[in-house]
Amino acid sequence: MHLNLKLVDDILGAALKEDIGTGDITTFSTIPLSTEAAALIHVKEEGVVSGIFVAKRVFELLSSDIKFKALKQDGDKVGKRDVVAEITGPAREILIGERTALNIMQRMSGIATRTSRIADILAPYKTKVVDTRKTTPGLRILEKYAVRTGGGHNHRFGLYDGVLIKDNHIKVAGGITKAVNSARQKAPHTLKIEVEVENLQGVREALNAGADIIMLDNMDVETVKEAVKVINGQALVEVSGGVTEEKVGVLAEAGVDLISVGALTHSVKALDISLDIGHIKG
């Protein structure tokens, strides 16, 4: 899974600067410079781990003398007390990087865990679970990576890489047909055009306008089934709005292609992960 490592370093650098500020007063005043330590990162509940490479990079940015040995891979299912990584090196830098590494890794693992639960439900169907742009500002590339490690798929990364005509665009543009026609004329031909609709009338208009993807927004299951029949394979069908783990199986059975779940990233519970110091030298 390719990531822009420069962007990752920018994110981690900002996070470390936010936490360290002018220096870690507690660590500098209690731990001698020469002290070496060994530590374990372990999980405290079942889930899917993600962001191990992020934790490794946090410590690399703090000291080239830290050795980070990953014992699990991103996307691995883990149980309570499973050890994810071993860390050895300067005790000061291990302590300084602990919270930043854990904060990001816990959130990414929480996202991967929730995504994995939904992906497992959808495994018997053609339907894919996808994320949204409802991400933590500044952390989007990491959160969308976490979705992929959990078995999900990415929707567009930003406003620049996909045409998604939503309700407010339709209002301002003067209707679905006008919005789609305008997008066809002005957007790059390589991009698919997706239209969000709220009823069957909108489905028919988007289909007639030539939409490539039709997003069924906040529709009940019976209306979704009818919409799938109307579209009849002429466009990809995405369902969005109010989607819960309990509903995804029923929606998949209705024949939709994609289910977008904002809750994968906007309200996920972090996976409980800890760092414990073991051996100390010096």
LINQUI-V79583 format. One record per backbone hydrogen bond with DSSP energy under -1.0 kcal/mol. CO is the residue of the C=O (numbers start at 0). NH is the residue of the N-H. If there is no record, write none. Layout:
co->CO nh->NH
co->CO nh->NH
This chain:
co->2 nh->4
co->3 nh->7
co->4 nh->8
co->5 nh->9
co->6 nh->10
co->7 nh->11
co->8 nh->12
co->9 nh->13
co->10 nh->14
co->11 nh->15
co->12 nh->16
co->13 nh->17
co->14 nh->18
co->15 nh->19
co->16 nh->20
co->19 nh->22
co->22 nh->24
co->23 nh->27
co->24 nh->28
co->26 nh->30
co->31 nh->34
co->34 nh->90
co->35 nh->280
co->36 nh->88
co->37 nh->277
co->38 nh->86
co->39 nh->275
co->40 nh->83
co->40 nh->84
co->41 nh->273
co->42 nh->80
co->46 nh->77
co->48 nh->74
co->50 nh->54
co->51 nh->55
co->52 nh->56
co->53 nh->57
co->54 nh->58
co->55 nh->59
co->56 nh->60
co->58 nh->62
co->66 nh->87
co->68 nh->85
co->72 nh->75
co->75 nh->48
co->77 nh->46
co->78 nh->81
co->81 nh->42
co->83 nh->70
co->83 nh->71
co->84 nh->40
co->85 nh->68
co->86 nh->38
co->87 nh->66
co->88 nh->36
co->89 nh->93
co->90 nh->94
co->91 nh->95
co->92 nh->96
co->96 nh->100
co->97 nh->101
co->98 nh->102
co->99 nh->103
co->100 nh->104
co->101 nh->105
co->102 nh->106
co->103 nh->107
co->104 nh->108
co->105 nh->109
co->105 nh->270
co->106 nh->110
co->107 nh->111
co->108 nh->112
co->109 nh->113
co->110 nh->114
co->111 nh->115
co->112 nh->116
co->113 nh->117
co->114 nh->118
co->115 nh->119
co->116 nh->120
co->117 nh->121
co->121 nh->124
co->127 nh->258
co->128 nh->152
co->129 nh->260
co->132 nh->134
co->135 nh->138
co->138 nh->142
co->139 nh->143
co->140 nh->144
co->141 nh->145
co->142 nh->146
co->143 nh->147
co->144 nh->148
co->145 nh->149
co->146 nh->151
co->147 nh->150
co->152 nh->130
co->162 nh->193
co->164 nh->195
co->165 nh->169
co->166 nh->170
co->167 nh->171
co->168 nh->172
co->169 nh->173
co->169 nh->174
co->174 nh->178
co->175 nh->179
co->176 nh->180
co->177 nh->181
co->178 nh->182
co->179 nh->183
co->180 nh->184
co->181 nh->185
co->182 nh->186
co->187 nh->190
co->191 nh->162
co->192 nh->211
co->192 nh->212
co->193 nh->164
co->194 nh->214
co->196 nh->216
co->198 nh->202
co->199 nh->203
co->200 nh->204
co->201 nh->205
co->202 nh->206
co->203 nh->207
co->204 nh->208
co->205 nh->210
co->206 nh->209
co->211 nh->235
co->212 nh->194
co->213 nh->237
co->214 nh->196
co->215 nh->239
co->219 nh->223
co->220 nh->224
co->221 nh->225
co->222 nh->226
co->223 nh->227
co->224 nh->228
co->225 nh->229
co->226 nh->230
co->227 nh->231
co->230 nh->233
co->235 nh->213
co->236 nh->256
co->236 nh->257
co->237 nh->215
co->238 nh->259
co->239 nh->217
co->243 nh->247
co->246 nh->250
co->247 nh->251
co->248 nh->252
co->249 nh->253
co->250 nh->255
co->251 nh->254
co->256 nh->127
co->257 nh->238
co->258 nh->129
co->260 nh->263
co->261 nh->264
co->261 nh->265
co->271 nh->43
co->273 nh->41
co->275 nh->39
co->278 nh->37
co->280 nh->35
